[in-house]
Each structure stands twice: as C-alpha cells, then as structure tokens.
Amino acid sequence: MKELRNDCFALPPGVNWTPVEEALERLRSRLHPVVGVEQAVPLAQANGRILASDVTAPRAHPPSNNSAVDGYAFAGPVDQVPCTLALVDGRSAAGEPYLGQVPAGHAIRILTGAVIPAGTDTVVLEEDCEVKDNQLHLNGTLKAGANARKAGEDIQTQDLILTAATRLTPTQISVLASVGIESVNVYQRLRVGVLSTGDEVKPVGAAVTDWQIYDANRPMLSALVTQLGYELVDLGHVLDNAEDVRGALERGAEQCDLILTSGGVSAGDEDHVSKTLKAHGDISNWRIAIKPGRPLALAMFHGTPVVGLPGNPVAAWVCALRFAAPAMALLAGGEWFEPQGYVIPANFSKNKKPGRSEMLRARVHNGQVEVFGSEGSGRVTGLAWSEGLVELDESAQQIEPGTPVRFIPYGSFGL
C-alpha cells in the first residue's frame, strides 16, 4: 500500500485552536489504507475483517421459486369461492422437489422452503383449506403468487452484495454464505502499537509508592485495539527518558502500522514523547477545542503514523474514540466513520461556557440521559459507569432536565 507523507499532519500557518469537526475532517482527508491484502480468506476466518474488494453474487437467493408456508400449491388466483381442486399424487418438500408438471385445475401438497412445482405459482396455508376425498376445498379468495417466494427476490445473480471497505459482521457472513461464497479478499489486520510513558506510572503487578500510579491507559487502549479487530503490538511502558522513548518508538515503527501513545505529548520538561517526535520525526501538536483532551500529537516517525494521546485516562479514552478510532478504520482499509448519535432528553443540569466542545461520560436511564457526577479527567470509575458520551458543541449552553442533548453510545464507535 502507499505510505503516508511525512508532512501529512502539518497544520497551516497560524492555526491555533481547531474545532472538533474541522480537526476530524483534516485528519480524514490526509489518511488512506496502509495495509496489504490477504487473498481468499475462508469465510470461517473472516468475521471482523475488512473487505478489500467488492463482492458479487455467483448465484441467486433464493435460487428457485419456493413456498413460504406448509400448504398446497396450485395455479392462482382464486377469485370464485368455494373452489375445489383435485390433488395430484406426491408432494414437494425442502430438498425433495416434485419433478412433474401439475395439471391445470389440480393442486399438490407442499412444505415450507420447497420448490414450487411447474404448473403452480400460489400456495394456500393448510389452516385455510380442507382436504377431503383427495380434493382440496378453498373457501377464501387468494391472489396469484400468495405465500410464494420468487427466485432471486432477495439477491439476483451478479448483484453487488457487499462493497470494499465493509467490515464483516456475522449477518454479512450469512449473506455471503447464502450465495455460496467460500472465501473473500480482505485487508491485512492493522498492527497497532500501544505505548505508555511516565516516571510516575507503573505496570500492574509492580511495587508502587504513594507517589506512583498503576498504568490504566495501556490496558484500556490495548483492549480498545483488540475489540476493534486490529492486531495489538504491546510496546510496554517506558520512563520519562529520551533514549527509552526513542527506542520504544523505533521498535514500534518496525513492527506497527500505527502507534498509540499516552502521556508526554505536551510541552513540559518531561514530555519526551513530543520532544523525541520533534527531534527524530515530523510532529504536529493539534490543539483541539475539546474537553477533556486538547493536546493531540499527530506525527510520522520513520514512516509510521503516531497518535499521541493525553495522559489522563478519561482524556485518553475520549480522544482515542473520537479521533484514533475513525483514523484506524481508514488506515485499516475501512470507512472513516462519524459515530451515530441520538437526541435524548437530559436528566442533568449544566452551564456550559463557549469555546470548546465537551464530551461527558453518560448513560441512558428511563429514556433520559444522565452524566457522571464529576468531570475530572482522572476519574476512571466514570469510564466503567458510562455507556457512551454526551457531546456538546462549542457554543454556550444552559442545560436543564428535559433539554435535548446528543448521546453517542460506545457501540457507535464499533465497541
């Protein structure tokens, strides 16, 4: 695949604060798939993979006219009732079609899913008729084609059934199987490296002091990567040391298609991620008008894109969902997506100041959306409590119970 340009994340001169929608559009316009293609991946291994080419149907579905019910087949319509039809010997069952011709004025026993025999086109439910002395008695009118499925009414031969960039789901795999497709061409899995930094951060299981914290970001971001269907490359945790950071980024550039980092992306004395990217790569610090979040480092390091997320867990989560998730989808060969939101009455009060978009941890209860009690970026309990995010735009807003707000469930991000 074509590599990204080293300057693909550069901002125009004079750009300072970037609104969320503008930042997303800039990011989308500068990315493209960076992974290769795997040919003929068996359907059983294709769930969650991204199609690399369009798929057309080699066969119709259903392949022949068939019955939607158990009953009796004949040539319709039935306009005059009562009506009596002679029954022919035999029946048509699923997998055992009747191969003869049904004469005019006759009917034949048929079961659900069975091919509709020649000479018939209509089926009456067995509950709506009576059989006596080898005669079928109809007491109600019936239009031609009733209770019958036409060949190809769902899918015609050579129909385009799925397009390239589609991420396969179990239901889409069902569609592929229904027309006899055994394998598909898919993009290779995007390899995403996850790196955390900070002298105060310790891996779970390590001994800690009162001034140290356990690493919550790397397990969280790693789980996000795998749940989105990408291949995780764990780059571990490094201290606030320029050489350690550089070594981890170099390993990531060799093994990964994209690197996610958390922490060290601002302009402080110990922000060695941004310093290393500036010294040995091509970095653009995007100051995005979003809360929580704001600093988002986008860089190219030895030909590999790097998304530098904030260190606070809530800010890292929000920025990973809002910016990294659609970016990864596009790099992986899929479609850039804008998460689906739903307008729901608020069950909270908030006086929002103008200038920045805000993302509030939220969940829906009894038809209203409620938000977590604290907006602090370090409150990881709010992440577990929430089912999605309330997104407020840059404008000043006075929200009271009953005010319509936009709620984005985590499922809209592919989770």
C-alpha positions as a Markdown table, in Angstrom:
| # | Residue | x | y | z |
|---|---|---|---|---|
| 1 | Met | 0.0 | 0.0 | 0.0 |
| 2 | Lys | 1.0 | 3.6 | -0.5 |
| 3 | Glu | 2.8 | 5.1 | 2.6 |
| 4 | Leu | 1.7 | 8.3 | 4.3 |
| 5 | Arg | 3.6 | 11.5 | 3.6 |
| 6 | Asn | 5.9 | 12.7 | 6.4 |
| 7 | Asp | 4.2 | 16.0 | 6.5 |
| 8 | Cys | 0.6 | 14.7 | 6.2 |
| 9 | Phe | -0.3 | 16.0 | 9.7 |
| 10 | Ala | 1.1 | 19.5 | 9.3 |
| 11 | Leu | -1.2 | 22.4 | 10.1 |
| 12 | Pro | -1.4 | 25.6 | 8.0 |
| 13 | Pro | 0.5 | 28.6 | 9.4 |
| 14 | Gly | -1.5 | 30.5 | 12.1 |
| 15 | Val | -3.7 | 27.6 | 13.1 |
| 16 | Asn | -4.1 | 27.5 | 16.9 |
| 17 | Trp | -7.3 | 26.1 | 18.3 |
| 18 | Thr | -9.0 | 23.7 | 16.0 |
| 19 | Pro | -12.7 | 22.9 | 16.3 |
| 20 | Val | -13.5 | 19.2 | 16.6 |
| 21 | Glu | -15.3 | 18.9 | 13.3 |
| 22 | Glu | -12.6 | 20.7 | 11.4 |
| 23 | Ala | -9.9 | 18.5 | 13.1 |
| 24 | Leu | -11.8 | 15.4 | 12.1 |
| 25 | Glu | -12.2 | 16.5 | 8.5 |
| 26 | Arg | -8.5 | 17.4 | 8.3 |
| 27 | Leu | -7.5 | 14.0 | 9.7 |
| 28 | Arg | -9.8 | 12.1 | 7.4 |
| 29 | Ser | -8.6 | 13.9 | 4.3 |
| 30 | Arg | -4.9 | 13.0 | 5.0 |
| 31 | Leu | -5.2 | 9.3 | 5.6 |
| 32 | His | -5.6 | 6.3 | 3.4 |
| 33 | Pro | -5.2 | 2.5 | 3.8 |
| 34 | Val | -1.7 | 1.5 | 4.7 |
| 35 | Val | -2.1 | -2.3 | 4.9 |
| 36 | Gly | -1.8 | -5.0 | 2.2 |
| 37 | Val | -4.4 | -7.6 | 1.1 |
| 38 | Glu | -4.9 | -11.2 | 2.0 |
| 39 | Gln | -6.4 | -13.3 | -0.8 |
| 40 | Ala | -9.1 | -15.9 | -0.4 |
| 41 | Val | -9.5 | -15.9 | 3.4 |
| 42 | Pro | -12.0 | -18.6 | 4.3 |
| 43 | Leu | -15.4 | -17.3 | 5.4 |
| 44 | Ala | -15.0 | -19.0 | 8.8 |
| 45 | Gln | -12.0 | -16.8 | 9.5 |
| 46 | Ala | -13.4 | -13.6 | 8.0 |
| 47 | Asn | -15.5 | -12.2 | 10.8 |
| 48 | Gly | -14.4 | -8.7 | 11.7 |
| 49 | Arg | -12.1 | -8.4 | 8.7 |
| 50 | Ile | -12.4 | -5.6 | 6.2 |
| 51 | Leu | -13.2 | -6.4 | 2.6 |
| 52 | Ala | -10.5 | -5.4 | 0.1 |
| 53 | Ser | -12.8 | -5.8 | -3.0 |
| 54 | Asp | -16.4 | -5.7 | -4.0 |
| 55 | Val | -18.3 | -9.0 | -3.8 |
| 56 | Thr | -20.9 | -10.0 | -6.4 |
| 57 | Ala | -23.3 | -12.9 | -6.1 |
| 58 | Pro | -22.4 | -16.0 | -8.1 |
| 59 | Arg | -25.9 | -17.4 | -7.5 |
| 60 | Ala | -29.4 | -16.1 | -6.9 |
| 61 | His | -31.1 | -16.2 | -3.5 |
| 62 | Pro | -33.4 | -17.9 | -3.3 |
| 63 | Pro | -32.2 | -20.0 | -6.3 |
| 64 | Ser | -35.8 | -21.1 | -7.2 |
| 65 | Asn | -39.4 | -20.2 | -6.5 |
| 66 | Asn | -40.3 | -21.8 | -3.2 |
| 67 | Ser | -43.0 | -21.9 | -0.6 |
| 68 | Ala | -43.1 | -19.7 | 2.5 |
| 69 | Val | -45.6 | -22.0 | 4.3 |
| 70 | Asp | -46.8 | -25.5 | 4.7 |
| 71 | Gly | -49.9 | -26.0 | 2.5 |
| 72 | Tyr | -50.9 | -26.7 | -1.1 |
| 73 | Ala | -49.6 | -25.3 | -4.4 |
| 74 | Phe | -51.7 | -24.6 | -7.5 |
| 75 | Ala | -52.1 | -22.1 | -10.2 |
| 76 | Gly | -53.6 | -18.9 | -8.9 |
| 77 | Pro | -55.5 | -16.7 | -8.4 |
| 78 | Val | -58.7 | -17.9 | -6.7 |
| 79 | Asp | -61.4 | -15.5 | -7.4 |
| 80 | Gln | -64.5 | -17.6 | -7.2 |
| 81 | Val | -65.2 | -19.5 | -4.0 |
| 82 | Pro | -66.0 | -22.1 | -2.9 |
| 83 | Cys | -63.5 | -23.8 | -5.1 |
| 84 | Thr | -62.4 | -27.4 | -5.4 |
| 85 | Leu | -59.1 | -28.7 | -6.9 |
| 86 | Ala | -58.1 | -32.3 | -7.4 |
| 87 | Leu | -54.9 | -33.3 | -5.6 |
| 88 | Val | -52.1 | -35.0 | -7.6 |
| 89 | Asp | -50.1 | -37.8 | -6.0 |
| 90 | Gly | -46.8 | -36.8 | -4.4 |
| 91 | Arg | -45.6 | -33.7 | -2.7 |
| 92 | Ser | -42.8 | -31.1 | -2.8 |
| 93 | Ala | -40.6 | -30.9 | 0.2 |
| 94 | Ala | -37.4 | -28.9 | 1.0 |
| 95 | Gly | -34.6 | -30.8 | -0.6 |
| 96 | Glu | -37.0 | -33.1 | -2.4 |
| 97 | Pro | -38.8 | -31.2 | -5.1 |
| 98 | Tyr | -41.7 | -32.6 | -7.1 |
| 99 | Leu | -40.3 | -33.0 | -10.6 |
| 100 | Gly | -43.5 | -33.4 | -12.6 |
| 101 | Gln | -46.0 | -30.9 | -14.0 |
| 102 | Val | -49.1 | -30.1 | -12.0 |
| 103 | Pro | -52.1 | -30.1 | -14.4 |
| 104 | Ala | -54.4 | -27.1 | -14.6 |
| 105 | Gly | -57.2 | -27.4 | -12.0 |
| 106 | His | -55.0 | -29.5 | -9.7 |
| 107 | Ala | -53.1 | -28.9 | -6.5 |
| 108 | Ile | -50.2 | -30.6 | -4.7 |
| 109 | Arg | -49.0 | -30.9 | -1.1 |
| 110 | Ile | -46.0 | -28.6 | -0.4 |
| 111 | Leu | -43.9 | -27.8 | 2.6 |
| 112 | Thr | -42.1 | -24.7 | 3.7 |
| 113 | Gly | -38.9 | -24.0 | 1.7 |
| 114 | Ala | -39.9 | -26.5 | -1.0 |
| 115 | Val | -39.5 | -25.7 | -4.7 |
| 116 | Ile | -42.9 | -24.7 | -6.2 |
| 117 | Pro | -43.6 | -27.3 | -8.9 |
| 118 | Ala | -44.1 | -26.5 | -12.6 |
| 119 | Gly | -47.7 | -25.5 | -13.3 |
| 120 | Thr | -48.2 | -23.8 | -9.9 |
| 121 | Asp | -47.4 | -20.4 | -8.5 |
| 122 | Thr | -49.6 | -19.9 | -5.5 |
| 123 | Val | -49.7 | -21.6 | -2.1 |
| 124 | Val | -52.6 | -21.8 | 0.4 |
| 125 | Leu | -51.9 | -22.4 | 4.1 |
| 126 | Glu | -53.0 | -25.7 | 5.3 |
| 127 | Glu | -55.0 | -24.0 | 8.0 |
| 128 | Asp | -57.0 | -22.1 | 5.4 |
| 129 | Cys | -58.3 | -25.1 | 3.4 |
| 130 | Glu | -59.8 | -28.5 | 3.8 |
| 131 | Val | -58.8 | -31.8 | 2.2 |
| 132 | Lys | -61.5 | -34.4 | 1.7 |
| 133 | Asp | -61.7 | -37.4 | -0.7 |
| 134 | Asn | -58.4 | -36.4 | -2.4 |
| 135 | Gln | -59.9 | -32.9 | -3.1 |
| 136 | Leu | -58.7 | -29.5 | -2.0 |
| 137 | His | -61.5 | -27.3 | -0.9 |
| 138 | Leu | -60.9 | -23.5 | -0.8 |
| 139 | Asn | -63.4 | -21.1 | 0.9 |
| 140 | Gly | -61.5 | -17.9 | 0.5 |
| 141 | Thr | -60.1 | -15.9 | -2.4 |
| 142 | Leu | -56.3 | -15.8 | -2.9 |
| 143 | Lys | -54.2 | -13.7 | -5.2 |
| 144 | Ala | -51.7 | -15.2 | -7.6 |
| 145 | Gly | -48.3 | -15.7 | -6.0 |
| 146 | Ala | -49.6 | -15.7 | -2.4 |
| 147 | Asn | -47.3 | -17.4 | 0.1 |
| 148 | Ala | -44.6 | -18.0 | -2.6 |
| 149 | Arg | -41.1 | -16.6 | -2.7 |
| 150 | Lys | -39.8 | -15.8 | -6.2 |
| 151 | Ala | -36.4 | -16.9 | -7.3 |
| 152 | Gly | -33.9 | -14.1 | -6.8 |
| 153 | Glu | -36.3 | -11.9 | -4.9 |
| 154 | Asp | -33.6 | -11.3 | -2.3 |
| 155 | Ile | -30.4 | -11.5 | -4.4 |
| 156 | Gln | -30.0 | -11.8 | -8.2 |
| 157 | Thr | -27.0 | -13.4 | -9.9 |
| 158 | Gln | -24.2 | -10.9 | -10.2 |
| 159 | Asp | -25.8 | -8.4 | -7.8 |
| 160 | Leu | -23.3 | -6.4 | -5.9 |
| 161 | Ile | -23.9 | -7.6 | -2.3 |
| 162 | Leu | -21.0 | -6.1 | -0.3 |
| 163 | Thr | -18.6 | -3.3 | -1.2 |
| 164 | Ala | -14.9 | -2.9 | -0.5 |
| 165 | Ala | -14.1 | -1.3 | 2.9 |
| 166 | Thr | -17.0 | -3.2 | 4.6 |
| 167 | Arg | -16.1 | -4.7 | 8.0 |
| 168 | Leu | -17.7 | -8.1 | 8.0 |
| 169 | Thr | -20.2 | -9.0 | 10.7 |
| 170 | Pro | -21.9 | -12.3 | 11.4 |
| 171 | Thr | -25.0 | -11.2 | 9.5 |
| 172 | Gln | -22.9 | -10.2 | 6.4 |
| 173 | Ile | -21.1 | -13.5 | 6.5 |
| 174 | Ser | -24.6 | -15.1 | 6.4 |
| 175 | Val | -25.3 | -13.2 | 3.2 |
| 176 | Leu | -22.0 | -14.4 | 1.6 |
| 177 | Ala | -22.7 | -18.0 | 2.6 |
| 178 | Ser | -26.2 | -17.8 | 1.2 |
| 179 | Val | -24.9 | -17.4 | -2.3 |
| 180 | Gly | -22.1 | -20.0 | -1.9 |
| 181 | Ile | -19.1 | -17.7 | -1.4 |
| 182 | Glu | -16.4 | -19.7 | 0.4 |
| 183 | Ser | -13.7 | -17.1 | 0.7 |
| 184 | Val | -13.1 | -13.3 | 0.4 |
| 185 | Asn | -10.2 | -10.9 | -0.2 |
| 186 | Val | -9.6 | -8.8 | 3.0 |
| 187 | Tyr | -7.1 | -6.3 | 4.2 |
| 188 | Gln | -4.4 | -7.5 | 6.5 |
| 189 | Arg | -5.1 | -6.6 | 10.1 |
| 190 | Leu | -3.8 | -3.2 | 11.1 |
| 191 | Arg | -1.0 | -3.6 | 13.5 |
| 192 | Val | -1.4 | -1.1 | 16.3 |
| 193 | Gly | 1.3 | -0.5 | 18.9 |
| 194 | Val | 0.4 | 0.8 | 22.3 |
| 195 | Leu | 3.0 | 2.6 | 24.4 |
| 196 | Ser | 2.6 | 4.3 | 27.8 |
| 197 | Thr | 5.1 | 6.7 | 29.4 |
| 198 | Gly | 5.8 | 8.4 | 32.7 |
| 199 | Asp | 8.1 | 8.1 | 35.7 |
| 200 | Glu | 5.0 | 8.0 | 38.0 |
| 201 | Val | 3.4 | 5.2 | 36.1 |
| 202 | Lys | 4.0 | 1.5 | 37.0 |
| 203 | Pro | 2.7 | -1.6 | 35.3 |
| 204 | Val | 0.0 | -3.5 | 37.1 |
| 205 | Gly | 1.7 | -6.0 | 39.4 |
| 206 | Ala | 4.8 | -3.9 | 40.1 |
| 207 | Ala | 5.6 | -2.5 | 43.5 |
| 208 | Val | 4.4 | 1.1 | 43.9 |
| 209 | Thr | 4.9 | 4.0 | 46.3 |
| 210 | Asp | 2.4 | 6.6 | 47.3 |
| 211 | Trp | 3.6 | 9.0 | 44.6 |
| 212 | Gln | 3.2 | 6.4 | 41.8 |
| 213 | Ile | 0.1 | 5.1 | 40.0 |
| 214 | Tyr | -0.7 | 1.9 | 38.1 |
| 215 | Asp | -0.8 | 2.1 | 34.3 |
| 216 | Ala | -4.5 | 2.2 | 33.4 |
| 217 | Asn | -4.1 | 3.6 | 29.9 |
| 218 | Arg | -2.1 | 0.8 | 28.3 |
| 219 | Pro | -4.6 | -2.0 | 29.3 |
| 220 | Met | -7.5 | 0.2 | 28.3 |
| 221 | Leu | -6.1 | 1.2 | 24.9 |
| 222 | Ser | -4.9 | -2.4 | 24.2 |
| 223 | Ala | -8.4 | -3.7 | 24.9 |
| 224 | Leu | -9.8 | -1.0 | 22.6 |
| 225 | Val | -7.4 | -2.0 | 19.8 |
| 226 | Thr | -8.3 | -5.7 | 20.0 |
| 227 | Gln | -12.0 | -5.1 | 20.4 |
| 228 | Leu | -12.0 | -3.0 | 17.2 |
| 229 | Gly | -10.4 | -6.0 | 15.4 |
| 230 | Tyr | -6.8 | -4.9 | 15.0 |
| 231 | Glu | -3.6 | -6.7 | 15.8 |
| 232 | Leu | -2.2 | -5.4 | 19.1 |
| 233 | Val | 1.6 | -4.8 | 19.5 |
| 234 | Asp | 2.3 | -4.2 | 23.1 |
| 235 | Leu | 5.2 | -1.7 | 23.3 |
| 236 | Gly | 5.1 | -1.6 | 27.0 |
| 237 | His | 5.8 | 1.3 | 29.4 |
| 238 | Val | 8.9 | 3.5 | 29.4 |
| 239 | Leu | 10.2 | 6.1 | 31.8 |
| 240 | Asp | 10.5 | 9.8 | 31.0 |
| 241 | Asn | 13.8 | 9.3 | 29.3 |
| 242 | Ala | 14.5 | 10.4 | 25.8 |
| 243 | Glu | 16.5 | 7.4 | 24.8 |
| 244 | Asp | 14.0 | 4.9 | 26.2 |
| 245 | Val | 11.1 | 6.7 | 24.4 |
| 246 | Arg | 13.1 | 6.8 | 21.2 |
| 247 | Gly | 13.9 | 3.1 | 21.5 |
| 248 | Ala | 10.2 | 2.2 | 22.0 |
| 249 | Leu | 9.1 | 4.3 | 19.1 |
| 250 | Glu | 11.8 | 2.7 | 16.9 |
| 251 | Arg | 10.5 | -0.8 | 17.8 |
| 252 | Gly | 7.0 | 0.3 | 17.1 |
| 253 | Ala | 8.0 | 1.8 | 13.7 |
| 254 | Glu | 9.5 | -1.5 | 12.7 |
| 255 | Gln | 6.5 | -3.7 | 13.8 |
| 256 | Cys | 3.4 | -1.5 | 13.5 |
| 257 | Asp | 1.2 | 0.4 | 11.0 |
| 258 | Leu | 0.2 | 2.9 | 13.7 |
| 259 | Ile | 1.4 | 3.7 | 17.2 |
| 260 | Leu | -0.8 | 5.0 | 20.1 |
| 261 | Thr | 1.0 | 6.7 | 22.9 |
| 262 | Ser | -0.4 | 8.1 | 26.1 |
| 263 | Gly | 1.3 | 10.9 | 28.1 |
| 264 | Gly | 4.3 | 13.1 | 27.4 |
| 265 | Val | 2.8 | 15.0 | 24.4 |
| 266 | Ser | 2.6 | 18.5 | 25.9 |
| 267 | Ala | 5.5 | 21.0 | 26.1 |
| 268 | Gly | 6.7 | 20.3 | 29.6 |
| 269 | Asp | 10.2 | 19.4 | 30.8 |
| 270 | Glu | 9.5 | 15.7 | 30.9 |
| 271 | Asp | 7.3 | 15.4 | 27.8 |
| 272 | His | 9.7 | 13.3 | 26.0 |
| 273 | Val | 7.3 | 11.8 | 23.5 |
| 274 | Ser | 6.7 | 15.1 | 21.8 |
| 275 | Lys | 10.4 | 16.1 | 22.1 |
| 276 | Thr | 11.5 | 12.8 | 20.6 |
| 277 | Leu | 9.0 | 13.0 | 17.8 |
| 278 | Lys | 10.1 | 16.6 | 17.1 |
| 279 | Ala | 13.8 | 15.7 | 17.1 |
| 280 | His | 13.6 | 12.5 | 15.0 |
| 281 | Gly | 10.2 | 12.6 | 13.2 |
| 282 | Asp | 7.7 | 15.1 | 11.9 |
| 283 | Ile | 5.2 | 16.2 | 14.6 |
| 284 | Ser | 2.2 | 18.5 | 14.6 |
| 285 | Asn | 0.7 | 19.3 | 18.0 |
| 286 | Trp | -3.0 | 19.8 | 17.3 |
| 287 | Arg | -4.6 | 21.9 | 20.0 |
| 288 | Ile | -8.2 | 20.8 | 19.6 |
| 289 | Ala | -11.1 | 22.7 | 21.1 |
| 290 | Ile | -12.3 | 19.7 | 23.1 |
| 291 | Lys | -12.7 | 18.9 | 26.8 |
| 292 | Pro | -11.4 | 16.6 | 28.0 |
| 293 | Gly | -8.4 | 16.3 | 25.7 |
| 294 | Arg | -7.0 | 19.3 | 23.9 |
| 295 | Pro | -3.4 | 18.3 | 23.2 |
| 296 | Leu | -3.3 | 15.6 | 20.4 |
| 297 | Ala | 0.1 | 14.9 | 18.9 |
| 298 | Leu | 0.0 | 13.6 | 15.4 |
| 299 | Ala | 3.3 | 12.6 | 13.9 |
| 300 | Met | 5.2 | 10.5 | 11.5 |
| 301 | Phe | 8.1 | 8.5 | 12.9 |
| 302 | His | 10.3 | 6.6 | 10.5 |
| 303 | Gly | 7.3 | 6.3 | 8.1 |
| 304 | Thr | 4.8 | 5.2 | 10.8 |
| 305 | Pro | 2.0 | 7.4 | 12.0 |
| 306 | Val | 1.9 | 8.2 | 15.7 |
| 307 | Val | -1.2 | 9.4 | 17.6 |
| 308 | Gly | -0.1 | 10.9 | 20.9 |
| 309 | Leu | -3.0 | 10.8 | 23.4 |
| 310 | Pro | -3.2 | 12.8 | 26.6 |
| 311 | Gly | -2.1 | 11.0 | 29.8 |
| 312 | Asn | -5.2 | 11.4 | 31.9 |
| 313 | Pro | -7.3 | 8.2 | 31.3 |
| 314 | Val | -10.6 | 10.0 | 30.5 |
| 315 | Ala | -9.0 | 12.3 | 28.1 |
| 316 | Ala | -7.1 | 9.4 | 26.5 |
| 317 | Trp | -10.3 | 7.5 | 26.1 |
| 318 | Val | -12.3 | 10.3 | 24.6 |
| 319 | Cys | -9.5 | 11.2 | 22.1 |
| 320 | Ala | -9.0 | 7.6 | 21.2 |
| 321 | Leu | -12.6 | 7.2 | 20.4 |
| 322 | Arg | -13.2 | 10.5 | 18.7 |
| 323 | Phe | -10.0 | 10.7 | 16.7 |
| 324 | Ala | -8.0 | 7.5 | 16.8 |
| 325 | Ala | -10.8 | 5.1 | 16.2 |
| 326 | Pro | -12.0 | 6.5 | 12.8 |
| 327 | Ala | -8.4 | 7.1 | 11.8 |
| 328 | Met | -7.6 | 3.4 | 12.5 |
| 329 | Ala | -10.6 | 2.3 | 10.5 |
| 330 | Leu | -9.4 | 4.3 | 7.4 |
| 331 | Leu | -5.8 | 3.1 | 7.7 |
| 332 | Ala | -7.1 | -0.5 | 8.0 |
| 333 | Gly | -8.9 | -0.2 | 4.7 |
| 334 | Gly | -12.4 | 0.5 | 6.1 |
| 335 | Glu | -14.6 | 3.6 | 6.0 |
| 336 | Trp | -14.0 | 6.7 | 8.0 |
| 337 | Phe | -17.0 | 6.9 | 10.3 |
| 338 | Glu | -18.9 | 9.6 | 12.2 |
| 339 | Pro | -20.4 | 7.9 | 15.2 |
| 340 | Gln | -24.2 | 7.8 | 15.3 |
| 341 | Gly | -25.7 | 10.0 | 18.0 |
| 342 | Tyr | -29.2 | 10.1 | 19.4 |
| 343 | Val | -31.1 | 13.1 | 20.7 |
| 344 | Ile | -32.3 | 12.3 | 24.2 |
| 345 | Pro | -33.7 | 14.5 | 27.0 |
| 346 | Ala | -31.1 | 15.4 | 29.6 |
| 347 | Asn | -31.5 | 14.3 | 33.2 |
| 348 | Phe | -28.9 | 16.8 | 34.5 |
| 349 | Ser | -28.1 | 20.5 | 34.7 |
| 350 | Lys | -25.0 | 22.2 | 33.3 |
| 351 | Asn | -24.0 | 25.7 | 32.5 |
| 352 | Lys | -21.5 | 25.2 | 29.6 |
| 353 | Lys | -19.1 | 28.0 | 28.6 |
| 354 | Pro | -18.4 | 28.8 | 24.9 |
| 355 | Gly | -15.2 | 27.9 | 23.1 |
| 356 | Arg | -14.7 | 24.2 | 23.3 |
| 357 | Ser | -16.7 | 21.0 | 22.6 |
| 358 | Glu | -17.3 | 18.9 | 25.7 |
| 359 | Met | -17.6 | 15.1 | 26.0 |
| 360 | Leu | -19.4 | 14.0 | 29.1 |
| 361 | Arg | -19.4 | 10.4 | 30.3 |
| 362 | Ala | -23.1 | 9.4 | 30.2 |
| 363 | Arg | -25.6 | 6.6 | 30.2 |
| 364 | Val | -29.3 | 6.3 | 29.5 |
| 365 | His | -31.9 | 5.5 | 32.2 |
| 366 | Asn | -35.7 | 5.5 | 31.8 |
| 367 | Gly | -35.5 | 7.4 | 28.5 |
| 368 | Gln | -33.3 | 10.2 | 29.8 |
| 369 | Val | -29.5 | 10.6 | 29.7 |
| 370 | Glu | -27.6 | 11.2 | 32.9 |
| 371 | Val | -23.9 | 12.1 | 33.3 |
| 372 | Phe | -21.2 | 11.1 | 35.7 |
| 373 | Gly | -21.1 | 13.3 | 38.8 |
| 374 | Ser | -17.5 | 14.5 | 38.2 |
| 375 | Glu | -15.9 | 15.8 | 35.0 |
| 376 | Gly | -12.4 | 15.1 | 36.3 |
| 377 | Ser | -10.1 | 13.5 | 33.7 |
| 378 | Gly | -8.6 | 11.1 | 36.2 |
| 379 | Arg | -11.9 | 9.6 | 37.4 |
| 380 | Val | -11.6 | 6.2 | 35.8 |
| 381 | Thr | -14.7 | 5.0 | 37.7 |
| 382 | Gly | -16.7 | 7.2 | 35.4 |
| 383 | Leu | -15.5 | 5.3 | 32.4 |
| 384 | Ala | -16.8 | 2.0 | 33.8 |
| 385 | Trp | -20.0 | 3.6 | 34.8 |
| 386 | Ser | -20.7 | 5.2 | 31.4 |
| 387 | Glu | -22.4 | 3.6 | 28.4 |
| 388 | Gly | -21.4 | 6.4 | 26.0 |
| 389 | Leu | -20.7 | 10.1 | 25.7 |
| 390 | Val | -22.9 | 13.3 | 25.6 |
| 391 | Glu | -21.3 | 15.6 | 23.0 |
| 392 | Leu | -21.9 | 19.3 | 23.5 |
| 393 | Asp | -20.7 | 21.7 | 20.7 |
| 394 | Glu | -18.6 | 24.8 | 21.1 |
| 395 | Ser | -21.5 | 27.1 | 21.9 |
| 396 | Ala | -22.5 | 28.4 | 25.3 |
| 397 | Gln | -25.4 | 26.2 | 26.6 |
| 398 | Gln | -27.7 | 26.2 | 29.6 |
| 399 | Ile | -28.8 | 22.6 | 30.0 |
| 400 | Glu | -31.7 | 21.7 | 32.4 |
| 401 | Pro | -33.6 | 18.4 | 32.9 |
| 402 | Gly | -35.5 | 17.8 | 29.7 |
| 403 | Thr | -33.1 | 19.7 | 27.4 |
| 404 | Pro | -32.4 | 17.6 | 24.2 |
| 405 | Val | -28.7 | 16.6 | 24.1 |
| 406 | Arg | -26.7 | 14.3 | 21.7 |
| 407 | Phe | -25.9 | 11.0 | 23.2 |
| 408 | Ile | -23.3 | 8.8 | 21.4 |
| 409 | Pro | -23.3 | 5.1 | 22.7 |
| 410 | Tyr | -20.0 | 3.3 | 22.7 |
| 411 | Gly | -21.4 | 0.9 | 20.2 |
| 412 | Ser | -21.3 | 3.8 | 17.6 |
| 413 | Phe | -17.5 | 3.6 | 17.8 |
| 414 | Gly | -17.5 | -0.1 | 16.9 |
| 415 | Leu | -17.5 | -1.4 | 20.5 |
